[in-house]
């Protein structure tokens, strides 16, 4: 449908994976190093200070859009690679796998549907090595709650079910009922207040490791809703 409409309008079409895209990427500390194929040039070794393959693809779309605005495929030599590096190097994406605290690390992510949750789980595997990772999850009642929880189950050691301040939020105990069917009762806790839930998750993340020697290298992921992540960000004082 989109291709037909574009043709009828005489619009130029640019498709990720064909006219532009991500050629190579390597996860690193604080983000990823990416080589992009743009509409007019290749941009090597651009640092993107965001986590996850989906953010690299988002950046590829941004580069292609900037190229199109500046002349598209007719752009001789593409954009200035140093300008691209400087611009993408300053990108922020609040509550999108955003680390807002350390020791233990607290990561905020606004995933609220199965697709977003799968992307976040993939990013956790690639960019972090928390052991254990404790989830603080608050979802909206009208979302695909089972799909979200199933996506996160492989990466969360324990899920602390909570709720945000809106009337659309699923009550924490109802969320826990769904979670028990996916995680098992021994991996599910219920703490209705978000601030208390985060505090409980931090305690679990800081518990001694499985050998009982010292503090483990755990982390906390607050997720399940844009509002949940946003309220947590206000509580924790996100950096920007």
N, C-alpha and C positions, 0 to 999 in steps of 0.2 A: 504494500500500500504506500509506504513512504517513498520507495523508489519510483513508483508510477506518478505520484504527486509531484515529486521533484522534477521528473522529466517533463510533466505538463507545464510546470512553472519555469522551465529552463534553468533550474538551479544546478550548480555544480555539486557533485556528490563526493564525499570523502568518507571512507569506511575504515574503521580500525581493523588492523590485520591485513589490509590490502593497500590503501593509499598511505596509511601512517600506522604507527604502533610502537610497541616496546620490543626492541631487539634483544637486549640483555639486561639483567638486573641481578644485584647481589645485595642481600640484607647485610646491614652493618649496625654499628652502635648509633642509636639515635635516628635511624632511618634506613635508606637504601641508596645504592649507586646504580644509576640507570643509563643505558644508552637508548636513545629514541630515534626512530625514523620519522621525520616530519614530512610535510608535503613538499618542502623545498630543499631539505638538507638532512644530514644525520647529525645528531647531537650526542657526542660521546661523554661518558663519565659525568653525568649530572647528578649531584647529590640532592635527594628529595628527603626532607626531614620528617617523613611520615612513614608509618609501618604498614606493610601489607601489599600484596600484588595488585589489589584493586586500586590502591592509591597511585601506583605507577601507571596504571591504565587511565586513571583520571587525569594525571599530569600529561600523558600523551594527547588526550583530547584537548587539554588547555593549550598545548603547543600548537596543535593543528588549527585550533580556532584563532590563535594569534597570527599564525601564518596566513590563514584565509583572509583575515582582516587587513593584513599588510600586503596582500597580493596573491595569495594562494600558490599554485604550482608555478606561476609565472615569476614568483619571488626568486630572484637570482641569488643563489647561495644560501637561501634561508635566512633565518634571524641570526643576529650576533650571538654566538654560543655563550659568550661571557655574560651577556644580558640574560639569557635563558637561565644560566647557572645562578646568577645573582637573584633573579626573581623567584625561582623555585626553591632556592636555599632559604628564603624568608617565609615560605608558606607555613601556615598553621591551620589546624583543623580541630577546633575544640570538641572534646568528648568523642573523638574518633580514634580509639586506641591511644588516648592521651595519658601520659604518665604525669600524675599530679603530686605524688608523694613517693618517697623512697624510704627503705628500711622500716617496714617492708614496703615494697612498691605497691602503689594503688593506681590502677589503670581504669580510665573511664571510657566506655564505648556505648554509643547510642543505638546499637543494633536492636531492632524491634520486630523483625520478621525473619523467617527461616533463611532467606537468601543472605541477609545481612549477618545473621548469626553464624552461618557457615563461613563467610568471609572473615569474620572476627576470629573464629576458632582456628582457621588456617593461619591467620596472622600470629596468633598466640604460639602456635607450633613453630613458626619460622623465626620469630623475632625475640621470643622470651624463653627462659628456661626455669620457670618457677616450680618449686617442689616443696609444698603443694601449691596449687592455684585454687583460691577460694572465691566462689562467685557470690556476689550480692545481686540478686535479681528481683526486679519489680517490673511488672508488665501491665499493659492495658487489657481489660477484660475482653475487648472485641478483636484481639489479635490471635494469630495461630500459635497459641501458647505451647502446645505439644511440639510443634515444629521447631520453635525457638529452643526449647529445652533439649530436644533430641540433638540439635546441632552442637550445643555446648557440652553435652554429657561427656564426650571423650576427653575433654581438656580440664574439666572441673573436678577436683577431689571432693569438695563439699559445696553444696548450694545453700545459701542463707536466703530464704524467701522473705521478701519485704514488700512494701507498697509505697507509692509516692502520694503526694497530697491531693491529687485530683479525684473527682468522683468517678472517673472512668477507670481508675486503677483497680486491678483484681485484688481482692483481699488476700493478705499474705497466707492465711490458712488454706484458702481455696487453691492458691498457686502451689502450696506445699502438697496438697492432695494429688495434683497432676504430677508434680516432681517426684513423689514417692514411687509412682508407677514407672518412672524412667530411670531414676538414680538409685532407688532402693531406700528404705526408711533410714538406714544407718548413715546416709550421706546427705540428709535433708534436715535443716533447722529452720525454725520460724521465729523471726524477730520483726514485728510489724513496723516499728519506727525506723526510718532509713538511717538516722544517725547512730542508733543503737546497733543496727544490723552491720554497719561498716565497722563499728568498734568490735563487735563479735568476730567478724571476719579477720580483722587485724590480729586479734588474739589467736585465732586458729592458724593464721599464716606464720605467726611468731613462735608457735609451739615447737618443742624440741623435735629434731628429725627422727626418723624411724628407728635409729639406733639409740636414741635417747642421749645423744651427745651434742650439747650446744643447741643453738637456734638454727632452724632450717632456713633455706633460701626461698621462702614462700612469697606469694604475692596475692593481691586482691583485684578482682575484676568486677566493677560495678556496671551493670548492663540491663538490657531488657526493654528500655523505653528511652526516648529522647528526653522526656520529663524526668525520669529517674536519674539519668546521667547528668542532666542540667542541675537538678537539685543537689546532687552529690558534689558537683563542681562548685556550687555556691558554698556548701558546707566546708569543703576542703580548700577553697581558695585557688582555683585554677590559675596558671601562670599568666594567661593573657585573655 
